[in-house]
Amino acid sequence: MKVFALLYEPANYTIDRNRAVYEPLGVKWAYLYGQSFAQREGERVESVAAASLWQRLRFAWKTLRSNDVVILNGYSNSTNILFFLLNFVLRRPIGIDSDTPLSIPSNRVARAVKSMYLHLLFQRKWCYGLAGGTKAHKDLFRHYGMKEERIFLSPMMVDNERYKPTSVQEEKRGFRFLYVGRLVECKNLRVLLAAFKQAFQGNPAVELRVVGDGDLREELQAAYQAQTNISFAGRKSGEELVREYHQADVFVLPSSYEPWGLVVNEAMAAGLPVIVSDKVGARYDLVEDKGTGFIFPYDSGEALEERMKLLYKDNALRKQCAEAAYNLMHQHWNYRLYRQKLEHFLTAAYDKNVN
């Protein structure tokens, strides 16, 4: 079976996944966009989106003709749409890999256009849904008319071993809450900073460590420069980022919009309990009813403050959540699961197409 994947960009989690799963299975791939803020050196990069329309048409036609199954990241970019249009003729199995949960536009025109387009696409027998999670991410495909037997799990994940705590850990000082991510509006950092200040102002034994960079960094640093137990570390990657996880006690992701949130995977693989907002897509599979941490309403600083205090004060509960988080990532939500689900989809799509 020949399988080709057109991926979005060479992000770290994509590179790791390709090496761990795609290469051993013989899956070939290229990238829509050849650059990524998180790209590592040594990755084979082919950029498709920069090509002309004619070149992309030829690429899509050749790819569909020469492969048994094609995987596309997303459904809305122009190159993927070319694949879909050509496939109304060629009818190759196409898996749409999506980390986006169901979200219905509030604007009536946008809602109608999206509904018509996705119903037209998702109802094709050659179209399959590869959902990043088991609940709201599968609901995206269900809502727009895809039959259940054509929806498969394609779990969002990172290289858990990369974040695994070592047997010899650096000595910790005090208690540390950790945020990792961009410093932009949708990350809802103002709620996190205000909640932490309210809960732990004047307590030098507790720290909030903010790792990342973005448009809001200068503004937030200026607003909290007098808060000595809040530190802004800037962007970290590689071993420096892993060390940040290992030096923390609790991870917090307060986003007001977060399709998945791979930093949650990273934190849990490092053995951290997590507090995430109800807008974080990963909450369904990694936090809700898993004993790995807590969920709070994204617009409630009081609820976030209460959960932070709880994990700070209750050492036994924190350790219990940390153990559950570590075990979930290393024993279940891992590359073994990803490969199993990918092989399930490929076999089902190929067999149905042949027969």
Disulfide bonds with the S-S distance in Angstrom:
none
